[in-house]
Amino acid sequence: MLLDKGADVNAQGGRYGNALYAASATGHDQVVQMLLDKGADVNAQGGQYGNALKAASKE
């Protein structure tokens, strides 16, 4: 996995802003947990809803 090779877990870019936001917004709970375990910033801003918590609770 790229994270195991030193990829930035908080890298910004794309439609959702970051990987944690994307996983949260699309309901990928296992990916969210993996990113959190790797140190993803839960307060990182990006995307339509602002941050991962808001994206996860959009419904």
C-alpha distances in whole Angstrom, upper triangle without the diagonal:
4,5,5,7,9,9,12,11,15,15,18,19,20,22,21,20,17,14,16,19,18,16,19,22,20,20,17,18,15,12,15,15,11,12,15,14,12,15,15,19,21,24,22,24,24,24,28,28,27,24,22,24,27,25,24,28,29,31
4,5,5,7,5,9,9,13,12,15,16,17,20,19,18,15,12,15,18,17,16,19,21,21,21,18,19,16,13,15,16,12,12,15,14,11,14,14,17,20,22,20,22,21,23,26,26,25,23,21,24,26,24,24,28,29,31
4,5,5,5,7,7,10,11,14,16,18,20,18,17,14,11,13,16,16,15,18,20,20,20,17,17,15,12,13,13,10,9,12,11,8,10,11,14,17,19,18,20,20,22,25,25,24,21,19,22,24,22,22,26,27,29
4,6,7,10,10,14,14,18,20,22,24,22,21,17,15,16,20,19,18,21,24,23,23,20,19,17,14,16,15,11,11,14,12,9,12,13,17,20,22,21,24,24,25,29,29,27,24,22,25,27,26,25,29,30,32
4,6,9,11,14,14,18,19,21,24,23,21,18,16,18,21,21,20,23,25,25,25,22,22,20,17,19,18,15,14,17,15,12,14,15,19,21,24,22,24,24,26,30,30,28,26,24,27,29,28,27,31,32,35
4,6,9,11,11,15,17,20,23,21,19,16,15,16,20,20,19,22,24,25,25,22,22,20,17,18,18,15,13,15,14,10,12,13,16,19,21,19,22,22,24,28,28,26,23,22,25,27,26,26,30,31,34
4,6,9,8,12,14,16,19,18,16,13,12,14,17,16,17,19,21,22,22,20,20,19,15,16,17,14,12,14,14,10,12,12,14,17,19,17,19,19,21,24,25,23,20,19,23,25,23,24,27,28,31
4,5,5,9,12,15,17,16,13,10,10,12,14,15,16,18,20,21,21,19,20,18,15,15,16,13,10,13,13,10,10,9,11,14,15,13,15,16,18,22,22,20,17,17,20,22,21,21,25,26,29
4,6,9,12,14,16,14,12,8,7,8,11,12,12,14,17,17,18,16,16,15,12,11,12,10,7,9,10,7,7,6,8,11,13,11,14,14,16,20,19,18,15,13,17,19,18,18,21,23,25
4,6,10,12,14,12,9,6,7,8,10,12,13,14,16,17,18,17,17,17,14,12,14,13,9,10,12,10,8,6,6,9,10,8,10,11,14,17,17,15,12,12,15,17,16,17,20,21,24
4,7,10,13,11,8,6,7,10,11,12,14,15,17,18,20,18,19,19,15,15,17,15,12,14,16,13,12,9,10,13,13,10,11,11,13,17,18,15,14,14,17,19,17,19,22,22,26
4,7,10,9,5,5,8,10,10,11,14,15,15,17,19,18,20,20,17,16,18,17,14,16,18,16,14,11,11,13,13,9,9,8,10,14,15,13,12,13,17,17,16,18,21,21,24
4,7,7,5,6,9,12,11,11,14,15,15,16,19,19,21,21,18,17,20,19,16,18,21,18,18,15,15,16,16,12,11,9,9,13,15,14,14,14,18,18,16,18,21,21,24
4,6,5,7,9,12,11,9,13,15,13,14,18,17,20,21,17,17,21,20,17,19,22,20,20,17,17,17,17,14,13,9,9,12,14,14,14,15,18,18,15,18,21,19,22
4,6,8,10,12,10,8,12,13,11,12,16,16,19,20,17,17,21,20,18,20,23,22,21,18,18,17,17,14,12,9,6,9,12,12,13,13,17,16,13,15,18,16,19
4,6,7,9,6,5,9,10,8,10,13,14,16,18,15,14,17,18,15,17,20,19,18,14,14,14,14,11,10,6,4,7,9,10,9,9,13,12,10,12,15,14,17
4,7,9,7,7,11,12,11,13,16,16,18,19,16,14,18,18,14,16,19,17,16,13,12,12,12,9,7,4,5,9,10,9,9,10,13,13,11,14,17,16,19
4,6,5,6,9,10,11,12,15,14,15,16,13,11,14,14,11,12,15,14,13,9,10,10,11,8,8,7,8,12,12,11,9,9,13,14,12,13,17,17,20
4,5,5,6,8,10,11,12,11,12,12,9,8,12,11,8,10,13,12,12,9,10,11,13,10,11,10,11,14,14,13,11,9,13,14,12,13,16,17,19
4,5,5,6,8,10,11,10,10,11,8,6,9,9,6,8,11,11,10,7,8,8,10,9,10,10,11,14,13,12,9,6,9,12,10,10,13,15,17
4,6,5,6,9,10,10,11,13,11,8,12,13,10,11,15,14,13,10,10,9,10,8,8,7,7,10,9,9,6,4,8,9,7,8,11,12,15
4,5,5,6,9,9,11,12,10,9,13,13,11,13,16,16,16,12,13,12,14,12,12,9,8,11,11,12,10,8,11,12,8,9,13,12,15
4,6,5,6,5,7,9,6,6,9,10,9,11,14,14,14,12,13,12,14,13,14,13,12,14,13,14,11,8,11,12,9,8,12,13,15
4,6,5,6,7,10,8,6,10,12,10,11,14,15,15,12,13,10,13,12,13,12,11,12,11,12,9,6,7,9,6,5,9,10,12
4,6,8,10,13,11,10,13,15,14,15,18,19,18,15,15,13,14,14,13,11,9,10,9,11,10,7,9,8,5,5,8,8,10
4,6,9,11,10,10,13,15,14,16,19,19,20,17,18,16,18,17,16,14,12,13,12,15,13,10,12,12,8,8,11,10,11
4,6,9,9,9,11,13,13,15,17,18,19,16,18,15,18,18,18,17,15,15,14,16,14,11,12,12,9,7,10,11,11
4,6,5,6,9,10,11,12,14,16,17,15,17,15,18,18,19,17,16,17,17,18,15,12,13,15,12,10,13,14,14
4,5,5,6,9,10,11,12,14,15,14,16,14,17,18,19,19,18,19,18,19,16,12,12,14,12,9,12,14,15
4,5,5,6,9,10,11,12,14,14,16,15,19,19,21,20,20,22,21,21,18,14,15,18,16,13,16,18,19
4,5,5,6,9,10,11,12,11,14,13,17,16,18,18,18,20,19,19,16,12,14,17,14,13,16,18,19
4,6,5,6,9,10,11,9,11,10,13,14,15,15,16,18,16,16,13,9,11,14,12,10,13,15,17
4,5,5,6,9,10,9,12,11,15,16,18,19,19,21,19,19,16,12,13,16,15,13,16,18,20
4,5,5,6,9,9,12,13,16,16,19,19,20,23,21,21,17,14,15,19,17,15,19,21,22
4,5,5,6,5,9,10,13,13,15,16,17,20,19,18,14,11,14,17,15,14,18,20,22
4,5,5,5,8,8,11,12,15,16,18,21,19,17,14,11,12,16,15,14,17,19,22
4,5,7,10,11,15,15,19,20,22,24,23,21,17,15,16,19,19,17,20,23,25
4,6,10,12,15,14,18,19,21,24,23,21,17,15,17,20,20,19,22,24,26
4,6,9,12,12,15,17,19,22,21,19,15,14,15,19,18,18,21,23,26
4,6,9,8,12,13,16,19,17,15,12,10,12,15,15,15,18,20,23
4,5,5,9,12,14,17,15,13,10,9,11,14,14,14,17,19,22
4,6,9,11,13,15,13,11,7,6,7,10,11,11,14,16,19
4,6,10,12,14,12,9,6,7,8,10,12,13,14,16,19
4,7,10,13,11,8,6,8,10,11,12,14,16,17,20
4,7,10,9,5,5,8,10,10,11,13,15,15,19
4,7,7,5,6,8,11,11,10,13,15,14,18
4,6,6,7,9,12,10,8,12,14,12,16
4,6,8,10,12,9,8,12,12,10,13
4,6,8,9,6,5,9,9,8,11
4,7,9,7,7,11,12,11,15
4,6,6,6,9,10,11,14
4,5,5,6,9,10,13
4,5,5,6,9,12
4,5,5,6,10
4,5,5,9
4,6,8
4,6
4
